[in-house]
Amino acid sequence: MPGPVHILGISAFYHDSAACLLRDGEIVAAAQEERFTRKKGDASMPLRAAGYCLSTCGITARDLDYVAFYDKPLLKFERILETYLGIAPRGFASFLKAGPLWVKEKLFIDRQLRESLDYAGEILYAEHHESHAASAFFPSPFQDAAILTIDGVGEWATASIGVGRGGDIELLQELHWPDSLGLLYSAFTYYAGFKVNSGEYKVMGLAPYGEPTYVDLIYRELMDLREDGSFALNQKYFDYLGGLTMTNGAFNQLFGGPPREPESRLTQKEMDLARSIQVVTEEVMLRMTRTAHRATGLQDLCLAGGVALNCVGNGRLLREGPFRRLWIQPAAGDAGGALGAAQLAWHRHLRQPRTSRPGDAMHGAYLGPEFSPEEIETFLRQQGAAYERPNREELLLEVARQLADGQVVGWFNGRMEFGPRALGARSILGDPRNPRMQAQMNLKIKFREGFRPFAPSVLRERVNEYFELDADSPYMLLVAPVRQQRQIRMTSQQRQLWGIDQLNVPRSDIPAVTHIDYSARIQTVARETNPDYYDLLKAFDALTGCGVLVNTSFNVRGEPIVCTPEDAYRCFMRTQIDTLVLGPFLVAKGRQPEWKETEQWQIQYQLD
Ligand SMILES: [Fe+2]
């Protein structure tokens, strides 16, 4: 009898590289390289992530049956080259910069993969949007579904509409470079003074402060939007074709000045720009969704690609779109391409059927490293840390008590999440009822002046009591309003407050997780996928009558989410987190030895 089939999926060299391992089609491990190298959005060959994946099955790369790569480097090179030739000499600078990199790394990915992994077997290449589509459909709970992928750009495609049936997917329509919703959003991200590829989330969070004053201008000058959701961008205003920036002088003139300097004060203009591009993005998403519905006639929709992380847009698709249910790949960005490519190898190349199961195949996205109590205790001892090991019930009760008491808790539990969101495995938790919690967590723990509220984790069975939502949102990818009866209307005086000051006015009985437009970015928690986190929510609920916790990612600004007990302890000691829960251990701040920064632990925090 031959042993199980192992397929390693790899996504790399663009942003947020990752590895994923399938054993007989089952997702057994997946992680982003940044968590190991501690470089946010690390795009290099994911050697450590791959090493971690292989170690979960006790194999080496020589034991792999296939390596699957998430896009086709030659097609990508063709786009770069044609772009360069098409618009030279304007494209020259960026070609010079990108050129040697492509030649050195991307055209020789084959060799790179073989040499760095020490792998001699077959390498399969998927197309970029097929990888996204596969990552959206194959792990979903649906037998048949429409698929929508939207991102910046892959090889040529920037969005696709497809269909998944049983063990295969088919892309039916594509939108091509340079017409890209992801890049349009990134252009506004850049112009508003945020970092492209990570600041998009901030633009979405800033949008409720603004007015949609630029929407007409965007439709009139920047894009020709068609009824089916496809569009043409007026390249006169963009510089991502040939330049090293996203926008150009014509764009600046159109919107009345140069881009905001990063880190400078936010003004009403950035808020209005954010609101406007958000409105346009939602409209495009809705139109594409309707087209996907017409093209497939199916009832359910799967989403992936970086734009599928726009959870405000996703919430509207669910409320206003034609589909009955949505399922969104938690690693919707390029990291998830590693998973999609591996699944294409299994289902398409090896013609293996999907297994039916209740729920999805992502294991709650808890696919990263975990640490045994022995490993954690060894670390704590080496560190000279003071800790306790109460029994499970006592631990949950004590943590619930502390949270209710206004303390902030670092919660490190089980396997690390795959994808950008912390989902109760590497999370910082607080009491959402506390009107000071939002400011406290932002300033003392995340070291940022946050204009975004934090996200709530809520008991799945009680989501409808708090929010206008009665669906699963296990990956924090849906935004919905806080229930009307919980909302607190602002007085006319409070309404005069400007920008972030408005966020300090309690808007509901769970103010720390309520945005100024009364929306919340929701994670529903079910016992089947994370029993410890679920039971903690239950314990907090029993104590306070509140089935919701503030859940923010366990990291400080500019740093990737923590991976190891050491990362967690370091973050705990550098911030004003009151208590750290490391697996079964309780670590109280006041009892720790003095913290000394060592060179090994110096991290260059990037400003973002
Ligand atoms: Fe992508």
Residues whose N, C-alpha, C, O or C-beta is under 5 A from the ligand:
A	BS01	LIG	D151 V153 D334
